[in-house]
Every structure is written in C-alpha cells, then in structure tokens.
C-alpha cells in the first residue's frame, strides 16, 4: 500500500469533519443574502456590546439567528479576505493579495480564474447570483460565478436599491445576493445627519476632518488633542455603521414585500476590522512601514482589532438567539453556505474551510487553530491562534519583533509574553510553519494589470498610489 504524502493527510484531516457534520436544513429552494460591511469592527455593533445603538436592524437578525462571538478574517484587508471567504482557502492557496517584500509599494495579484468560488458552485445548482460591491477590489477576480455584477463606489442606499431591483429578475429561482458596503471604510461622503448622529460632550465641535485620518497623519496629535480627535472619529465611524444598518432594514422590508423574506438565509459580516490607535505604541516601536504612519486604518497588522469580525446568520432552521463562543474563520463561510443548500461543503478541488451548518442550532463546533496572513502594508507576517487561546504573530522582517499573547487573560493584546515564554513561541511558530508549508500554493503570485478606471477608484477609497508618489493615506 502506497503511503499517502503529508499534504493528502493534511487535506483529509481538515475536510473530513466538515463532511461528517453536513446536513441540509430544509427542503425547497432557499435564497442567500450576504451583507458585508467593509472595515467594521465587531465591537461597534450593538449586538456585540457597543453602548451606542448602532445596529438595531442587524440586532434583529442576531435575535432571530446565531451570532458567532469569535469569527476571524484570515487577512486584514479586503481582496485577500473576501477571496478567502469566497473560495474557502487561505491566501497562500488562492493567491489573491500582495506578495512583494515591502507590501506598502506592492501591486495586488488578482484571484486567478482557476479558483472555484461559492457563486460558481451555486450556479451549477440553478441559483441566480447578484453582486453589488462599493469596493472595486472585488473586480480582481472575486466576482467569478455571479450572473450580474456592479463594482463601483456607491452609498448604502444605492447598494440596497441595486440589490432589490436585481433580485426581481430571479423570479421563482433561488437567488444569492451579495451586497458590499463601504460607508464605514470611507466616511467622507456620509450624510450629515449620520456624521453628527452620536454626540461627544466635551470634545469640542465636530469638523469635516473627523471623517478621515488625514488631519491626524499630518499633525500627529498626542495627549488631549488625540483624545478629542479620536473621540470624534469613533463617533463618525459609529454613525456610518448606523447608516448602513438603516439601509439593511429597508432591504429586509423590501424582500418581505416581494415574498422572499421567509425563504432567505441572511449572513452579516465584515471582511476585516479597523484600528483606532489600539496598538500605536507597539507598532511605532516594532514595525516598519514605508508609508511612515501607524495606529490607524487596516491592512497593516494581524492584531485582533483587524482580524475579529462580526458574523451573524439568520433564516430558516437557524436557532434564535444562539451564540457560538468557539473561534471560527471566514474560510468556513462558503463551505457552510453550500452545505446549507444541500451541495456539501466542498467549494473547489481543495477546500480548507469547514461547514458550520451544525452550529445553526447553537452547537459549538470542534475547536481548531485559526490562522491569518497577508498584510497589505508593511512586511510579510503570519499569525496563529491555537486551541488554548495562545496567539503568536511572526514577522519575516528581521528588524521586527514577534508577539506572543495569552488571549484568555489579555484579549486586548497588551502584554507580549515572547521573552517570558520563548518555548511556547517556538512551538507555535513551528506549528504555523508546518501548516503553511502543507498548503497547496497558488500557481502564480504575479501582480495584476489593473485598468486605469479601477486604479483610480481604488485610490479614491484609500488604496494604491501613483507611481513614484507617496502611498494613499487611509481615508
């Protein structure tokens, strides 16, 4: 008998459990509506503990369904993260991302068409699929399999209008609608009533500068000035989330009016979080970034404020008010959706993610390590959160320190245990290396040729930069 190689054993270990727990939740066609809020931290949803009532409509879905308390993106920026959610694989396997040594000046590689996405699988089952993304990064291969696509900037109201209009064409066929909101990522065009929705007593007047980071980047506020600026910036951010939530409420009513509400599974999530000075000191002391600024935005670290994301699922067969405490990954999204419609959890020829369908009734999934990679800015880094809640972040730049955290006692990642527990760090580093070494690798990491229109749209939302100029600031 021929001995299987390590990769085969690895793949069987990961995929088999997903197949074993697979079950179809209901008979008859079911619609799928995926609502992704770009750059939204889970702790800014009221159903995840925000004292401000930012998300009453999303809270309703959470009350009617299951909330995953520890969902993780496997990359801290859009292209790599969404490609992982759509394929069920890590960036190392699907290839979408930036692969140069200095990520801040790199050009992204698109998701290769050789990858299979969940939308392509749904098409084979008779689904009509629609994608409206206000983030043009999805143009880089992530729209494979959708029947109708629009990837241009637009506000939450426009995105919802497009979705409600497009789903009409599905008729009696099962439909999948993916809507990608950018209002919290780029708050410059937020309606004034939402800019000012949440008051900040004692912080002075709210100014247009609070709708972005430029004033901070230019002035490097410290002390009381930073407190005032950050207080306003967070209030505007919450206002943007509230604006999206209102549009989601209108989407719900529109689907109900069309008779599709009761047949629909809703998935509400983010592709990554956002940093608001959470690790400014650590980044300034340890990290190198050719842009020359730290502590704000996303794409630049693998700390929890960028990796932990909201994930709420509601619809037929989903237990109302359930909460899942076990860490899961967004690579589990596509296997779960395909399993839910009776197709099994396999997305493509190799699927790393597993089905979480059994958790629709509140059952905790088996715990396994969670991994992350693919910085957009700075240098190459990887992270592992092991099953005992120890987290290790490794940088491939010899000038930069690694980090080791005990998330049970230090969920905000303020106490680096690297010096105190070098053996633990070494064990986690080895485990992480073996994981990534065993993954199938993308056939090409060649940068994509981005057309001028897409490049300009990406610059307008804070990505890319003109040749020879300073990189765009995080807007």
Kinemage of the C-alpha trace (Angstrom):
@kinemage 1
@onewidth
@group {chain A} dominant
@subgroup {mainchain}
@vectorlist {calphas} color= white
{ca unk a 1} P 0.000 0.000 0.000
{ca unk a 2} L 1.402 3.344 -1.026
{ca unk a 3} L 1.927 5.699 1.911
{ca unk a 4} L -0.035 8.977 1.464
{ca unk a 5} L 2.006 12.144 1.380
{ca unk a 6} L 1.763 14.793 4.089
{ca unk a 7} L -0.454 17.092 2.032
{ca unk a 8} L -3.053 14.355 1.455
{ca unk a 9} L -3.182 13.559 5.167
{ca unk a 10} L -3.471 17.282 5.930
{ca unk a 11} L -6.355 17.776 3.481
{ca unk a 12} L -8.269 14.741 4.751
{ca unk a 13} L -7.880 15.869 8.330
{ca unk a 14} L -9.391 19.267 7.566
{ca unk a 15} L -12.136 18.393 5.101
{ca unk a 16} L -13.491 15.139 6.539
{ca unk a 17} L -15.002 16.647 9.715
{ca unk a 18} L -16.954 19.164 7.630
{ca unk a 19} L -18.484 16.398 5.540
{ca unk a 20} L -19.295 14.321 8.587
{ca unk a 21} L -21.446 17.017 10.214
{ca unk a 22} L -23.183 18.036 6.982
{ca unk a 23} L -26.947 18.219 6.968
{ca unk a 24} L -29.478 20.027 4.834
{ca unk a 25} L -31.541 22.384 6.954
{ca unk a 26} L -34.722 22.381 4.886
{ca unk a 27} L -36.402 21.279 1.705
{ca unk a 28} L -37.197 23.590 -1.179
{ca unk a 29} L -35.214 26.491 -2.634
{ca unk a 30} L -33.669 28.969 -0.238
{ca unk a 31} L -32.313 32.394 -1.057
{ca unk a 32} L -28.981 33.585 0.354
{ca unk a 33} L -28.334 37.241 1.159
{ca unk a 34} L -24.786 38.144 2.218
{ca unk a 35} L -24.294 41.629 3.654
{ca unk a 36} L -20.653 42.605 4.116
{ca unk a 37} L -19.761 45.815 5.950
{ca unk a 38} L -16.246 46.722 4.883
{ca unk a 39} L -13.786 47.639 7.663
{ca unk a 40} L -16.274 47.218 10.510
{ca unk a 41} L -15.159 46.026 13.938
{ca unk a 42} L -17.483 43.654 15.725
{ca unk a 43} L -17.365 45.678 18.961
{ca unk a 44} L -19.075 48.560 17.155
{ca unk a 45} L -22.255 46.527 16.586
{ca unk a 46} L -24.686 46.982 19.465
{ca unk a 47} L -25.376 43.227 19.433
{ca unk a 48} L -21.662 42.755 20.237
{ca unk a 49} L -21.708 45.202 23.146
{ca unk a 50} L -21.470 48.728 21.733
{ca unk a 51} L -23.225 51.064 24.184
{ca unk a 52} L -24.345 53.167 21.236
{ca unk a 53} L -27.382 51.719 19.469
{ca unk a 54} L -25.678 51.494 16.102
{ca unk a 55} L -27.334 48.398 14.657
{ca unk a 56} L -30.994 47.855 15.628
{ca unk a 57} L -31.805 46.107 12.339
{ca unk a 58} L -28.759 43.855 12.488
{ca unk a 59} L -29.602 43.196 16.144
{ca unk a 60} L -32.981 41.887 14.996
{ca unk a 61} L -31.239 39.346 12.763
{ca unk a 62} L -28.978 38.399 15.691
{ca unk a 63} L -32.013 37.869 17.927
{ca unk a 64} L -33.576 35.670 15.251
{ca unk a 65} L -30.422 33.700 14.449
{ca unk a 66} L -26.948 32.704 15.577
{ca unk a 67} L -24.134 35.100 16.455
{ca unk a 68} L -20.528 33.956 16.233
{ca unk a 69} L -18.643 35.717 19.015
{ca unk a 70} L -15.144 34.944 17.716
{ca unk a 71} L -15.162 34.955 13.930
{ca unk a 72} L -11.809 35.793 12.345
{ca unk a 73} L -10.777 37.097 8.971
{ca unk a 74} L -7.651 35.416 7.653
{ca unk a 75} L -6.308 38.690 6.244
{ca unk a 76} L -6.634 42.308 7.436
{ca unk a 77} L -7.757 43.807 4.113
{ca unk a 78} L -10.434 43.300 1.501
{ca unk a 79} L -9.066 41.439 -1.516
{ca unk a 80} L -7.259 38.673 0.354
{ca unk a 81} L -10.036 38.297 2.926
{ca unk a 82} L -13.007 38.222 0.531
{ca unk a 83} L -11.188 35.830 -1.801
{ca unk a 84} L -10.691 33.510 1.176
{ca unk a 85} L -14.355 33.746 2.181
{ca unk a 86} L -15.465 33.035 -1.401
{ca unk a 87} L -13.120 30.070 -2.005
{ca unk a 88} L -12.771 28.519 1.455
{ca unk a 89} L -8.978 28.793 1.286
{ca unk a 90} L -6.106 30.837 2.682
{ca unk a 91} L -4.399 33.480 0.506
{ca unk a 92} L -1.391 31.167 0.227
{ca unk a 93} L -3.628 28.818 -1.772
{ca unk a 94} L -5.890 31.153 -3.756
{ca unk a 95} L -3.127 33.672 -4.487
{ca unk a 96} L -5.082 36.931 -4.279
{ca unk a 97} L -3.128 39.586 -2.403
{ca unk a 98} L 0.151 41.484 -2.347
{ca unk a 99} L 3.261 39.317 -2.286
{ca unk a 100} L 6.165 41.775 -2.553
{ca unk a 101} L 8.600 42.137 0.369
{ca unk a 102} L 7.570 45.736 1.026
{ca unk a 103} L 3.806 45.442 0.860
{ca unk a 104} L 3.234 49.205 1.022
{ca unk a 105} L 4.528 49.646 -2.529
{ca unk a 106} L 3.284 46.355 -3.951
{ca unk a 107} L 0.656 45.756 -6.624
{ca unk a 108} L -2.052 43.194 -5.836
{ca unk a 109} L -2.429 39.852 -7.565
{ca unk a 110} L -5.995 39.036 -8.607
{ca unk a 111} L -7.887 35.889 -7.703
{ca unk a 112} L -6.982 33.518 -10.533
{ca unk a 113} L -9.900 32.134 -12.520
{ca unk a 114} L -8.612 28.625 -11.805
{ca unk a 115} L -10.025 29.069 -8.297
{ca unk a 116} L -13.601 27.927 -7.754
{ca unk a 117} L -15.903 30.268 -5.823
{ca unk a 118} L -19.115 29.510 -3.957
{ca unk a 119} L -21.032 31.552 -6.565
{ca unk a 120} L -19.804 29.228 -9.312
{ca unk a 121} L -20.982 26.221 -7.324
{ca unk a 122} L -24.379 27.818 -6.709
{ca unk a 123} L -24.772 28.482 -10.422
{ca unk a 124} L -24.473 24.757 -11.075
{ca unk a 125} L -27.406 24.246 -8.686
{ca unk a 126} L -29.639 26.683 -10.548
{ca unk a 127} L -29.049 29.776 -8.435
{ca unk a 128} L -29.220 33.275 -9.885
{ca unk a 129} L -26.435 35.273 -8.243
{ca unk a 130} L -26.012 39.036 -7.950
{ca unk a 131} L -23.034 41.032 -6.663
{ca unk a 132} L -23.043 44.739 -5.888
{ca unk a 133} L -19.813 45.945 -4.309
{ca unk a 134} L -18.948 49.535 -3.483
{ca unk a 135} L -15.334 48.346 -3.139
{ca unk a 136} L -13.719 47.973 -6.580
{ca unk a 137} L -11.201 45.448 -5.233
{ca unk a 138} L -13.751 42.729 -5.941
{ca unk a 139} L -13.095 43.373 -9.628
{ca unk a 140} L -9.821 41.492 -9.155
{ca unk a 141} L -11.322 38.048 -9.650
{ca unk a 142} L -13.793 37.860 -6.764
{ca unk a 143} L -16.920 38.182 -8.908
{ca unk a 144} L -16.441 34.805 -10.620
{ca unk a 145} L -19.739 32.950 -10.903
{ca unk a 146} L -22.133 35.866 -10.356
{ca unk a 147} L -24.738 36.434 -13.079
{ca unk a 148} L -24.921 40.196 -12.582
{ca unk a 149} L -22.120 42.343 -11.176
{ca unk a 150} L -21.560 46.004 -10.397
{ca unk a 151} L -18.369 47.117 -8.628
{ca unk a 152} L -18.380 50.885 -8.466
{ca unk a 153} L -18.418 53.241 -5.483
{ca unk a 154} L -21.826 53.995 -4.012
{ca unk a 155} L -23.515 54.581 -0.682
{ca unk a 156} L -25.567 52.088 1.304
{ca unk a 157} L -28.878 53.320 -0.089
{ca unk a 158} L -27.651 52.900 -3.660
{ca unk a 159} L -26.280 49.428 -2.933
{ca unk a 160} L -29.612 48.316 -1.431
{ca unk a 161} L -31.575 49.844 -4.326
{ca unk a 162} L -29.462 47.833 -6.757
{ca unk a 163} L -29.988 44.651 -4.777
{ca unk a 164} L -33.759 44.979 -4.548
{ca unk a 165} L -34.033 45.773 -8.242
{ca unk a 166} L -31.697 42.985 -9.343
{ca unk a 167} L -33.295 40.190 -7.352
{ca unk a 168} L -36.561 40.757 -9.208
{ca unk a 169} L -35.053 39.006 -12.225
{ca unk a 170} L -34.597 35.787 -10.255
{ca unk a 171} L -38.314 35.097 -10.446
{ca unk a 172} L -39.069 31.801 -8.753
{ca unk a 173} L -35.454 30.626 -8.984
{ca unk a 174} L -33.338 30.524 -5.831
{ca unk a 175} L -31.200 33.648 -5.595
{ca unk a 176} L -27.940 34.672 -3.976
{ca unk a 177} L -27.458 38.387 -3.344
{ca unk a 178} L -24.086 39.744 -2.190
{ca unk a 179} L -24.013 43.395 -1.100
{ca unk a 180} L -20.732 45.044 -0.047
{ca unk a 181} L -20.990 48.339 1.865
{ca unk a 182} L -18.154 50.875 2.061
{ca unk a 183} L -19.710 53.675 4.117
{ca unk a 184} L -17.732 52.860 7.296
{ca unk a 185} L -14.499 52.372 5.335
{ca unk a 186} L -14.717 55.745 3.614
{ca unk a 187} L -16.811 58.136 5.697
{ca unk a 188} L -16.084 61.293 3.700
{ca unk a 189} L -19.444 61.182 1.879
{ca unk a 190} L -21.568 60.165 4.865
{ca unk a 191} L -24.865 62.117 5.113
{ca unk a 192} L -24.533 64.949 7.614
{ca unk a 193} L -27.196 63.615 9.974
{ca unk a 194} L -25.101 60.455 10.421
{ca unk a 195} L -21.841 62.365 10.749
{ca unk a 196} L -23.422 64.111 13.735
{ca unk a 197} L -25.699 61.334 14.997
{ca unk a 198} L -23.703 60.455 18.098
{ca unk a 199} L -22.773 63.333 20.386
{ca unk a 200} L -19.392 63.653 22.095
{ca unk a 201} L -19.788 66.077 25.020
{ca unk a 202} L -16.608 67.881 25.997
{ca unk a 203} L -14.706 67.050 22.796
{ca unk a 204} L -15.395 70.336 21.021
{ca unk a 205} L -17.108 70.843 17.642
{ca unk a 206} L -17.204 68.113 15.014
{ca unk a 207} L -15.320 69.027 11.840
{ca unk a 208} L -15.029 67.520 8.336
{ca unk a 209} L -11.505 66.404 9.337
{ca unk a 210} L -13.090 63.870 11.696
{ca unk a 211} L -14.416 61.934 8.688
{ca unk a 212} L -10.935 60.587 7.921
{ca unk a 213} L -7.390 60.234 9.227
{ca unk a 214} L -5.609 62.920 7.188
{ca unk a 215} L -5.586 65.517 9.965
{ca unk a 216} L -4.054 63.000 12.353
{ca unk a 217} L -1.441 61.888 9.812
{ca unk a 218} L -0.432 65.487 9.143
{ca unk a 219} L -0.433 66.719 12.754
{ca unk a 220} L 0.404 63.601 14.806
{ca unk a 221} L -1.897 64.572 17.646
{ca unk a 222} L -0.922 63.466 21.137
{ca unk a 223} L -2.407 63.884 24.605
{ca unk a 224} L -5.697 65.770 24.851
{ca unk a 225} L -5.677 66.622 21.149
{ca unk a 226} L -5.530 62.951 20.227
{ca unk a 227} L -8.279 62.110 22.719
{ca unk a 228} L -10.570 64.745 21.195
{ca unk a 229} L -9.803 63.739 17.622
{ca unk a 230} L -10.237 60.022 18.280
{ca unk a 231} L -13.495 60.636 20.181
{ca unk a 232} L -14.983 62.387 17.173
{ca unk a 233} L -13.516 59.898 14.709
{ca unk a 234} L -15.122 56.967 16.546
{ca unk a 235} L -18.469 58.767 16.704
{ca unk a 236} L -18.430 59.338 12.938
{ca unk a 237} L -17.495 55.691 12.410
{ca unk a 238} L -20.444 54.588 14.521
{ca unk a 239} L -22.659 56.955 12.563
{ca unk a 240} L -21.569 55.283 9.335
{ca unk a 241} L -22.424 51.847 10.738
{ca unk a 242} L -25.829 53.179 11.777
{ca unk a 243} L -26.371 54.476 8.229
{ca unk a 244} L -25.639 51.050 6.759
{ca unk a 245} L -27.896 49.425 9.342
{ca unk a 246} L -30.808 51.625 8.314
{ca unk a 247} L -30.317 50.596 4.677
{ca unk a 248} L -30.233 46.941 5.747
{ca unk a 249} L -33.576 47.461 7.491
{ca unk a 250} L -35.015 48.785 4.238
{ca unk a 251} L -33.604 45.780 2.373
{ca unk a 252} L -35.380 43.466 4.799
{ca unk a 253} L -38.700 45.229 4.268
{ca unk a 254} L -38.194 45.130 0.502
{ca unk a 255} L -37.565 41.397 0.497
{ca unk a 256} L -40.599 40.881 2.702
{ca unk a 257} L -42.752 42.855 0.266
{ca unk a 258} L -41.503 40.629 -2.543
{ca unk a 259} L -42.395 37.479 -0.605
{ca unk a 260} L -38.769 36.335 -0.250
{ca unk a 261} L -38.044 37.056 3.413
{ca unk a 262} L -39.149 33.755 4.921
{ca unk a 263} L -37.171 31.712 2.383
{ca unk a 264} L -33.897 33.582 2.916
{ca unk a 265} L -30.746 32.898 4.887
{ca unk a 266} L -29.051 36.151 5.869
{ca unk a 267} L -25.314 36.348 6.557
{ca unk a 268} L -23.994 39.612 8.027
{ca unk a 269} L -20.247 40.022 8.400
{ca unk a 270} L -17.188 42.191 7.802
{ca unk a 271} L -14.097 41.433 5.747
{ca unk a 272} L -11.777 42.870 8.438
{ca unk a 273} L -11.809 45.326 11.300
{ca unk a 274} L -10.314 48.762 11.813
{ca unk a 275} L -7.649 50.099 14.150
{ca unk a 276} L -8.230 53.227 16.199
{ca unk a 277} L -4.849 53.668 17.894
{ca unk a 278} L -5.190 50.297 19.706
{ca unk a 279} L -1.541 49.327 19.119
{ca unk a 280} L 0.016 52.637 18.121
{ca unk a 281} L 2.865 52.344 20.646
{ca unk a 282} L 3.693 48.740 19.731
{ca unk a 283} L 3.674 49.479 16.009
{ca unk a 284} L 5.847 52.582 16.274
{ca unk a 285} L 8.362 50.657 18.378
{ca unk a 286} L 8.469 47.407 16.401
{ca unk a 287} L 7.130 47.695 12.864
{ca unk a 288} L 8.482 49.226 9.671
{ca unk a 289} L 6.172 50.725 7.067
{ca unk a 290} L 7.362 52.782 4.116
{ca unk a 291} L 4.244 54.949 4.435
{ca unk a 292} L 5.597 56.192 7.751
{ca unk a 293} L 2.488 56.058 9.915
{ca unk a 294} L 0.931 53.624 12.362
{ca unk a 295} L -2.021 53.023 14.650
{ca unk a 296} L -4.955 53.688 12.311
{ca unk a 297} L -6.802 52.053 9.455
{ca unk a 298} L -6.338 48.452 8.386
{ca unk a 299} L -4.170 46.159 6.298
{ca unk a 300} L -1.045 46.775 8.365
{ca unk a 301} L -1.118 44.321 11.317
{ca unk a 302} L -2.527 40.983 12.491
{ca unk a 303} L -3.783 42.236 15.849
{ca unk a 304} L -7.311 41.302 16.920
{ca unk a 305} L -8.908 44.669 16.139
{ca unk a 306} L -8.263 43.882 12.470
{ca unk a 307} L -8.925 40.136 12.491
{ca unk a 308} L -12.005 39.719 14.698
{ca unk a 309} L -15.140 40.416 12.676
{ca unk a 310} L -18.896 40.232 13.222
{ca unk a 311} L -20.681 37.157 11.858
{ca unk a 312} L -24.442 36.751 12.201
{ca unk a 313} L -26.562 34.123 10.430
{ca unk a 314} L -30.371 34.120 10.429
{ca unk a 315} L -33.064 32.326 8.469
{ca unk a 316} L -34.974 29.052 8.193
{ca unk a 317} L -33.744 26.378 10.589
{ca unk a 318} L -31.408 28.710 12.488
{ca unk a 319} L -31.843 28.774 16.272
{ca unk a 320} L -32.993 32.168 17.525
{ca unk a 321} L -30.646 33.961 19.891
{ca unk a 322} L -27.881 31.354 19.784
{ca unk a 323} L -24.285 32.440 20.373
{ca unk a 324} L -21.219 30.454 19.356
{ca unk a 325} L -18.128 31.005 21.516
{ca unk a 326} L -15.680 28.809 19.583
{ca unk a 327} L -13.313 30.708 17.243
{ca unk a 328} L -14.125 30.211 13.555
{ca unk a 329} L -12.655 31.575 10.337
{ca unk a 330} L -14.207 33.280 7.316
{ca unk a 331} L -12.798 30.458 5.194
{ca unk a 332} L -15.693 28.493 6.722
{ca unk a 333} L -18.307 30.749 5.069
{ca unk a 334} L -18.542 29.185 1.593
{ca unk a 335} L -18.467 25.558 2.802
{ca unk a 336} L -21.268 26.404 5.239
{ca unk a 337} L -23.491 28.060 2.631
{ca unk a 338} L -23.013 25.269 0.107
{ca unk a 339} L -23.711 22.680 2.784
{ca unk a 340} L -26.863 24.536 3.828
{ca unk a 341} L -28.357 24.265 0.321
{ca unk a 342} L -27.558 20.556 0.151
{ca unk a 343} L -24.446 20.655 -2.045
{ca unk a 344} L -21.943 19.564 0.611
{ca unk a 345} L -19.118 21.719 1.951
{ca unk a 346} L -16.599 21.280 -0.875
{ca unk a 347} L -16.033 24.518 -2.842
{ca unk a 348} L -13.233 23.511 -5.216
{ca unk a 349} L -10.777 20.677 -5.616
{ca unk a 350} L -9.194 21.617 -2.282
{ca unk a 351} L -11.234 23.276 0.461
{ca unk a 352} L -9.566 24.202 3.733
{ca unk a 353} L -12.665 25.691 5.343
{ca unk a 354} L -15.259 23.534 7.073
{ca unk a 355} L -19.034 23.645 7.265
{ca unk a 356} L -20.517 25.319 10.333
{ca unk a 357} L -24.007 24.140 9.445
{ca unk a 358} L -24.283 22.131 12.671
{ca unk a 359} L -23.872 25.399 14.584
{ca unk a 360} L -27.115 26.774 13.107
{ca unk a 361} L -28.843 25.069 16.049
{ca unk a 362} L -26.379 26.536 18.562
{ca unk a 363} L -23.999 23.567 18.689
{ca unk a 364} L -20.404 24.584 19.318
{ca unk a 365} L -18.095 23.390 16.511
{ca unk a 366} L -14.946 21.439 17.218
{ca unk a 367} L -12.168 23.846 18.034
{ca unk a 368} L -9.172 24.077 15.739
{ca unk a 369} L -6.429 26.664 15.254
{ca unk a 370} L -7.178 29.882 13.371
{ca unk a 371} L -4.559 31.329 11.009
{ca unk a 372} L -4.028 34.709 9.360
{ca unk a 373} L -1.609 36.188 6.821
{ca unk a 374} L -1.304 38.747 4.032
{ca unk a 375} L -0.532 42.263 5.186
{ca unk a 376} L -1.311 44.990 2.669
{ca unk a 377} L 1.155 47.421 4.233
{ca unk a 378} L 4.480 46.886 5.971
{ca unk a 379} L 6.086 43.465 5.587
{ca unk a 380} L 5.155 39.793 5.408
{ca unk a 381} L 3.569 38.490 8.621
{ca unk a 382} L 1.620 35.439 9.758
{ca unk a 383} L -0.384 34.603 12.875
{ca unk a 384} L -1.848 31.598 14.659
{ca unk a 385} L -4.443 31.426 17.424
{ca unk a 386} L -4.102 27.960 18.896
{ca unk a 387} L -6.826 25.932 20.588
{ca unk a 388} L -5.695 27.093 24.051
{ca unk a 389} L -6.047 30.791 23.079
{ca unk a 390} L -2.343 31.489 22.800
{ca unk a 391} L -1.651 33.711 19.808
{ca unk a 392} L 1.658 34.126 18.016
{ca unk a 393} L 2.439 36.755 15.363
{ca unk a 394} L 5.570 36.282 13.285
{ca unk a 395} L 7.232 38.886 11.086
{ca unk a 396} L 9.524 37.879 8.238
{ca unk a 397} L 11.408 41.180 8.589
{ca unk a 398} L 14.424 40.564 10.847
{ca unk a 399} L 14.173 44.136 12.179
{ca unk a 400} L 10.747 43.471 13.668
{ca unk a 401} L 9.847 41.705 16.900
{ca unk a 402} L 7.356 38.854 17.108
{ca unk a 403} L 4.439 38.848 19.543
{ca unk a 404} L 3.030 36.177 21.863
{ca unk a 405} L -0.251 36.783 23.688
{ca unk a 406} L -2.473 34.828 26.061
{ca unk a 407} L -5.869 35.914 24.743
{ca unk a 408} L -7.692 34.439 27.728
{ca unk a 409} L -6.071 36.845 30.170
{ca unk a 410} L -5.068 39.529 27.662
{ca unk a 411} L -7.750 39.845 24.955
{ca unk a 412} L -6.584 43.354 24.025
{ca unk a 413} L -3.036 42.071 23.321
{ca unk a 414} L -1.148 44.457 25.574
{ca unk a 415} L 1.283 42.057 27.284
{ca unk a 416} L 3.809 40.466 24.927
{ca unk a 417} L 4.899 37.155 26.513
{ca unk a 418} L 7.600 36.435 23.945
{ca unk a 419} L 10.507 36.936 26.348
{ca unk a 420} L 8.803 35.188 29.260
{ca unk a 421} L 7.724 32.125 27.246
{ca unk a 422} L 10.192 31.545 24.404
{ca unk a 423} L 9.449 27.803 24.292
{ca unk a 424} L 5.742 28.450 23.723
{ca unk a 425} L 6.570 30.899 20.944
{ca unk a 426} L 8.887 28.387 19.294
{ca unk a 427} L 6.218 25.669 19.418
{ca unk a 428} L 3.585 27.909 17.865
{ca unk a 429} L 5.999 29.133 15.202
{ca unk a 430} L 6.791 25.554 14.217
{ca unk a 431} L 3.113 24.605 14.158
{ca unk a 432} L 2.348 27.594 11.957
{ca unk a 433} L 5.240 26.846 9.586
{ca unk a 434} L 4.066 23.266 9.156
{ca unk a 435} L 0.541 24.458 8.431
{ca unk a 436} L 1.572 26.904 5.715
{ca unk a 437} L 4.164 24.526 4.254
{ca unk a 438} L 1.456 21.887 3.785
{ca unk a 439} L -0.958 24.187 1.962
{ca unk a 440} L -1.331 23.924 -1.805
{ca unk a 441} L 0.203 27.073 -3.241
{ca unk a 442} L -1.239 29.355 -5.876
{ca unk a 443} L 0.241 28.810 -9.293
{ca unk a 444} L 1.225 32.456 -9.669
{ca unk a 445} L 1.794 35.445 -7.427
{ca unk a 446} L 2.367 37.786 -10.355
{ca unk a 447} L 0.954 41.297 -9.860
{ca unk a 448} L -2.220 42.039 -11.793
{ca unk a 449} L -2.526 44.614 -14.537
{ca unk a 450} L -5.153 46.983 -13.151
{ca unk a 451} L -7.023 49.147 -15.643
{ca unk a 452} L -6.901 52.919 -15.127
{ca unk a 453} L -10.548 53.227 -14.084
{ca unk a 454} L -10.228 50.564 -11.370
{ca unk a 455} L -6.926 52.010 -10.188
{ca unk a 456} L -8.483 55.457 -9.805
{ca unk a 457} L -11.452 54.007 -7.904
{ca unk a 458} L -9.079 52.164 -5.570
{ca unk a 459} L -7.106 55.339 -4.926
{ca unk a 460} L -10.337 57.186 -4.130
{ca unk a 461} L -11.152 54.733 -1.347
{ca unk a 462} L -7.659 54.792 0.138
{ca unk a 463} L -5.820 52.039 -1.745
{ca unk a 464} L -2.860 52.081 -4.156
{ca unk a 465} L -0.860 55.148 -5.112
{ca unk a 466} L 0.542 56.753 -8.206
{ca unk a 467} L 3.912 55.541 -9.436
{ca unk a 468} L 6.708 57.399 -7.698
{ca unk a 469} L 4.399 59.161 -5.251
{ca unk a 470} L 3.647 58.624 -1.617
{ca unk a 471} L 1.092 55.834 -0.995
{ca unk a 472} L -2.513 56.911 -0.498
{ca unk a 473} L -3.462 57.707 3.066
{ca unk a 474} L -6.087 55.519 4.742
{ca unk a 475} L -9.221 57.563 4.227
